[in-house]
Amino acid sequence: MLVVSDPAGERDESGDDDPEAWVAEMDARGARLFGDVLHPPADATMVRRRRGEVLVSDGPFSEAKEWIAGFDLLEVRDLAEAIEVAAKHPMARGGTIELRPLWPFDEHEDHVERAEREAADRDRRLEPAAADALAGAAL
C-alpha cells in the first residue's frame, strides 16, 4: 500500500488525520505487517546503471504535486479487505492510497524465466476490478 501526498485532498481540521490510531488498529488485526514514512522527494536519490556506468542523481525528480509519502505492507484476504483497510487510513481523505499486490518471489527461481513469464502480465490487470471485489462488501 503506497500512501501518496495530494495537495488537492481534504484537510481535516478536527485533528483526526493522525495515522497512529489506524496503525494500532491494523497492527492489532494483523493486517499491517510493517510500514513507515518516507522523506520528501527533495531527499530522494536516483540510481541507474546504463551501459555499465552507474548514474546517480539527487532529487526531486518531477514537478508533480503528489509524492509517495509512505508505505505499509498489508496481509489481507483479498482486494475487498485491502480496500477496507486503505479506506480507514487518514490519507485516504487527505491524499491517495494506492494498493498493489506483490509478485510472488522465489529467490531460487531462475530470474530470466520469471521475467519472461511475468512480461505478458505487466500491462494487464490480474486482480479483480474494484467494483467486483466490493460487491456485497460493507465499508
Number of C-alpha atoms within 10 A of each C-alpha: 20 18 24 19 20 20 12 12 13 12 15 12 7 6 7 11 17 12 13 12 14 17 17 12 15 19 14 10 11 13 19 20 11 14 14 11 11 14 11 14 16 10 10 14 12 11 10 10 9 7 5 7 8 9 10 11 11 12 13 15 12 9 7 8 9 15 20 19 19 17 18 18 17 23 16 15 9 12 19 21 19 19 19 14 19 22 15 16 22 21 22 19 17 18 21 23 23 13 17 13 14 9 7 7 9 9 7 6 9 9 12 9 10 13 11 10 11 12 11 9 10 10 8 8 8 9 12 12 10 11 10 12 16 16 9 9 11 8 11
